[in-house]
Amino acid sequence: MISEFLSVAMLALVLFGAVVRPFRLPEAAFAVPAAGVVILCGAVPWDHVREEAGRLGPVIGFLAAVLVLARLCADEGLFHACGGWMARWAGASPPRLLGAVFVLASAVTAVLSLDATVVLLTPVVFATAARMGVRPKPHVYAGAHLSNTASLLLPVSNLTNLLAFAATGLSFTRFAVLMLLPWLVAIAVEYAVFRRFFAADLSAPPAGSAPERRPETPLFAVVTVAATLVGFPVASVFDVDPAWVATAGALVMAVRALSRRRTTVPDIVRAASVPFLAFVLALGVVVRAVVDNGLGEALGHVLPDGTSLPALLATAGVAALLANLINNLPAVLALVPLASASGPGSVLAVLLGVNIGPNLTYAGSLATLLWRRIAHQHDHDIGLREFSRLGLLTTPAALVLATAALWASLRLVGA
């Protein structure tokens, strides 16, 4: 009983630190001590701690490499070039700008992970909207929603996908093939709702300048990212962890940047966001303690068996609800071991829930919380009521239709 209470209390402390970030302390400032408490008090056995560390090690290594790769691509001017492309494509049309944001945010999220969309693309969207003189709200909200929804496609698009990928038993390519249709359906639902929800903002005439001269395309960054992306499925064939491929891409960019003195080793270390990596590892230990002390058994009674359409819908719904209650990272850590017993289809349904579901509330994912902070830094007010209304209009529809698409993919392609 004491272990149950202690585990839940420490998880609540970790989530409080991640959501509120009092005194602007990093998430790890709460998560690492909380993990130490559950370990020292025996709420989680040492062998379970080692097991979690072994499971999360490659995921954390991949995350560090992708964060460095994305930052170095930004230093090369890749995201500035994206802003120029969006402005030129949109011309003087806010709806066309929204379409451009949807395309770019979906691609960046899928290839460079949702962190790149939130941290690197969102400021570019703000700058592009300001230069065009259009209302930024629909375009900025698109970045927030797509950082979650558009992260369904590849095992490397989201930390949640990486945490679940090994449990699916799928190759990199088969994972992508199975998730392609749900990915397209979810994005299409989001776009349709955005066009209707922000109709007034999109119909307002622009008051800015003409699109700037086309920026120079950073070919080295584009080629490196493309080569890294191609390397993921190739490495999967030879059972090589994606972390090694991402590390190779980051090293190529780092060597170039260092040789041209565009960055320094301390800058690269900061780009890897070591405190956030420590947070992920500590969170995994705390969640394991909660699962060991009752949550796993309770979820086992709720999570359905099988991959029929009703079972997949129920699994995705449970995952979405849990993500909004305790955040999507703890949710996927708790649900994947249980869902894997029903096969890869059930694990993919969990991913639909934890990736689409967080668009319903601020606390659903760390990406949304980070996006909110970036929006406030640009003096853009994010209203809870409006955010929730938009979430209610997009999330249930996208989740149900994407799950139906997953069911169809499983029947057509096979798991």
N, C-alpha and C positions, 0 to 999 in steps of 0.2 A: 504493500500500500504506500509506503514511504517512497519507494523507487518510482511508482507511477506518478505520484504528486510532484516529485522532484524533476522528473523528466519533462512533464507538461509545463512546469514552471520555467524551466530553462529554455524550452522551445518558445514560450511566450516572451521571455526576455530577449531571445535572439531576434524574433520577429519585430518586437518593439524597437530594438536598436536599428534594424534594417529599414523600417518604415519611417520612424521619427528622426533618427540620427541626431540625438541630443548633443549639443555642443559641437556639431559637425564631426563627431567621431566616426571613423570608418566602421563598417559592419563587423569587422573582425574584432573590434574592441569589446563587443558583447558576446560574439559567438565563441571565440577561443576560450575565455574564462568559463562560459557555460559548458563547453565540451569537457574542460578540465574537471568541473564539478561532477558531472555524471560519471566520468571515469573514476575519479578518486572515491566517490561514494558507492561505487559498485553497481550503479544502475545499468551499466553496459559492460559486459565482460571484455577482458583484454583481447581475446581471440576475435570477438566481433569488431573491436576497434581496428585490429590489423586487417580484418577482412574488408572493412569499409575503406581503409586507406589504400589497400590494393586495388579495390574496384574504382575508386575515385582518382587514383594517381594518374592514369593515362588521360582521363577527362580534364583534369587540372592542367596537365602539360599541354594538351591541345588548346585549351582556352587561353593560356599564356601566349602560345605561338600566334594564335589568330589575333589577339589584341595587339601584339607587336606588329604583325603584318598589316593590319588595318591602319594603325597609326602611321607607319612608314609610307603606306600608300597615300594617306592624306598629306604627308609632308611632301610627297612627289607631285601633289596637285591633282590627284585623281578625283577627289570630291568637288574641288573647285571646277574641274572640267564637267562634272555631272551637273552642277548648277548652271553652267553656261549652256549645256545641252538642253536642260529643262526650259530655260528662258527662250532659247531660239525655237524650240519645238512649240512652245505655247504661243509665241507671238504676243498678241494682246488679248488672249482668251483665257480667263480663269478656269473654265472647264477643261481646256486642253492642258493647262498646268497641272490640274488635279490628276489627269490621266498620266502625265509624265511622272509625277510623284509616285503614283501607284506602280508604274513599271519599274522605276529606279529603286524605290524602297523594297519592292518584292525581290528584285534581283540582288540587291546588296544584302538583304536579310538572308536570302537563301545561300549565297556564296560566302560572304564574310561574317555571317552571324548577326543576330539582332542587335548586339552591342554596337556594331559599326553604324547601323541605321540610326540608333538613338543618339549616340555620342557624336558621330561625325557627319551624318547626313542631315540631321535636324537643324543644326545651325546654318547649313547651306540652304535649306528650304526657307528658313526665316529671311536670309539675305536675298534670295531670289524673289520672294514675294514682295519684299520692301522695294527692291529695284524696279519691279514691274508695277508697283502701286496697287496691288490687289490685297484683299483681306486675307490674312495668313491662316485664319482658323481652320478651314477645311483641309488645307495642305499639311498643316502641323499635326492635326488630329490623325490624318492618314498615316503619318510616320509612326505614331504611337500604336495604332491598331495593327499596322502591317508588321511592326517589329515582333508582334506576337503571332498573328494569323499567318503571315508569309514565311514563318520559320518551320513550317511543316515538311518542306520538300526533301531536304537532305539530312543525313545523320549529323552533319556538321553545322547545321543552321541554328541550332539552339543548344544550350547546355542540357536542357531536358532531353533532347533527342540523343545526345551523347550518352547520358546516363542510362537510357533505355536501349540503345542500339545493340549492345552485346546480348541483352536478354531476348531480343527478337530472334537471334540466330540467322538473320538475313544478311546477304551480301550488301555492299554499298549500293550497287546498281538496282537490285530488287527492291530494296527499301525505297529508293527514289521512284521507281516505276509504280509501286503500290500507292505512294503518297502523292503522285502527280495529279490525279483527278481530284482528290480531296483538296489539294492546294489550290488548284484552279477554281473549283467551286466556291471555296471559302472567300477567295479574293474577289470573285465576281459578285458575291452577295454583299460584301463590304462596299464595293464600288457602287452598286445599285442604290444602296441605302444612303451612302454619302451624297450622291447626286441629288437625291430627294431631300435629305435632311438639311443640307447646306445650300439649297436652291437660291435663297436670297443673297448669300455671300458670293455665290458663283455668278450671279447675274449682275452684280454691281460692276460698273465700268472701271477699268484700270486707270490709274492716274500717274503712272510712272514713266520712266524713260524707255526708249527702244532697247531691245536686247543688245548686250555688249558684244564686242568682237569675239568670235569663236576662240576659246582658250586652247592653248596647245595641249594635245592629248599626250599624257605621260605613258608612252608606249612601253617602257620598261616595266612600269607597275602593272599595266594591263596584261602584258605577256606573262609576268610572274604569277599574277592571280589566276590567269587562265591555265597555266601549267600546273599550278597547285591544285586547281579544281579537277583537271584531268588525272592528276596523280592519285586522287582519293579512290576512285573505282579500280584503278590499276593496282594500287597497293592492297585493296581488299581481296583481289584475286589471289595474291601471295600471302594473305593473312598478316599483312603489315598494319600496325595500328595507325589510324589517321593522324595521330599526334606527330609521328615522324615526318609525314608529308608536310603538315602545316609548319613544323619546325624548319624543314628545308626551305620552304618559301620565305619564312621570316628571316632565315640566315642570309639568303640571297639578297633580300632587300636591305638587311642590316649592313652587310659588307659594302654594298654600293653606297649607302648613306654615310657610313663611317669614312670610306675612302674619299668621298667628296666633302667631308666635314659638314654635312647637313644635320648630323645628330651626334650624340655622345653615348658612351656606354651607360652612364646614369640615366639618360633620357630613355634608353631602351628598357632598362629595368623598371623605370616608372611606368612605361607603356604596358608592361606585363601585369601591372596592378597586383603586386604581391599580397597586399592586405585583403583584396577581394578573393584571391586564390585561397588564402588561409580561412576566409569566411566560408567558402564552399566546403572545404574539408571538415571544418568544425561543425558546420550545419549537418553534414552527413552523419557525424558521430552522434549529435543530439537527436536527430530524427531516428537513428537506429535504436537509441535508448527508449524513445517513445513507442516505437513499433514493438520492441521486445517486451514492453511493460503494458500491453493491452491494446494499443491502436491496431496492430497487425491482426489480432484476433477479431476485433470489432469490424474492421474493413473486410475481413474474410467472409463474414456473414452477409455483408451488403453487396459485395462485388459479384456479379452473375458469372456463370460458367458458359463457355461456348462462344461461337462467333456468328450466331444468327443475327439478323438485323435488330431484333429487340434487345438481344444481349449486348451488342455493340453500342446501341443507343444508351442503354442503362450504364454501361461502363464509362462511356464518354461523359455522361451526365454526372456520375459520381465524381469523376476526376475533375470536372469543371467546378463543381460545388466545393470540393476539398481545396482546390487551388485558390478559390476566393476566400476560404476560411483561414488557411494557414500558409498561403503563397504556393506558387507552382513548383518550386524546387523541393520543398519538403513533401509536397503531394506526390511527385513522381518517384521520389525515393521510397515513399511508403507503399505506393500502389504497384510499381513494376514487379517486385518479387511475387506478389500475389497474382497479378494478371498473366505472368509468363506461364503459369500452369495451364492456361487455356490456349496457348499458342501465340504466335507473333501477331495475329489479327487483333487479339485483345490488348496487347501492349501498344499497338498503333492507335487503338481507340482511346487508350489512356492519354497518349500524346495529343490527340485531337482535343481532348478535354482540358489538358493543362496548358496547351498553346493558344487555343481559341478562347477558352473560358476566362482568362485574366482580363480580357477587354471589358468585362462587366464592372470591375471595381478597381480603384487605385492600387489596392494592396495585393492584387492577383499575381503580379509578377514584379521582379526587381527592375525589369526594363521599363515598365510603366512608371514606377516611382522615380527612376533616373530621368526619364523623359519629362516628368512633371517639374523636376528641379531645373532642367535645362530651359524649359518654357518660362519659368519664373525668372531665370537669369536674363531672358530677353524681354522682360516686362510684359509678358503675355499671361493674362489671368485665365486660369483653368477652373471653371465652375463645376462643383461636384454634381449639381443637378443636371447640367447639360451633358457632362461626361457619362452620367448614369443613364440618362435617356437614350443617348447614342448607343451605349452598351446594350441596353435592353432591346433595341431595334436590330442590332447586328448580331449579337452573340448567339442567342437561341437559334435563329434562322441559319446562321453559318454553321453552327455545331451540328444541327440535325441534318442539313443537306450534305455537309462534308462527311458525316458518318455514313449516310446512305451511299455516298460516292465510294467510301472505303469498302463498304460491303460489296458493292459492284466490282471494285478492283480485285478484291480477294476471290470473287467468283470467276472473273475473267482471266486473271493472271495466275492466281494460286499463290499460297504463302510458302 
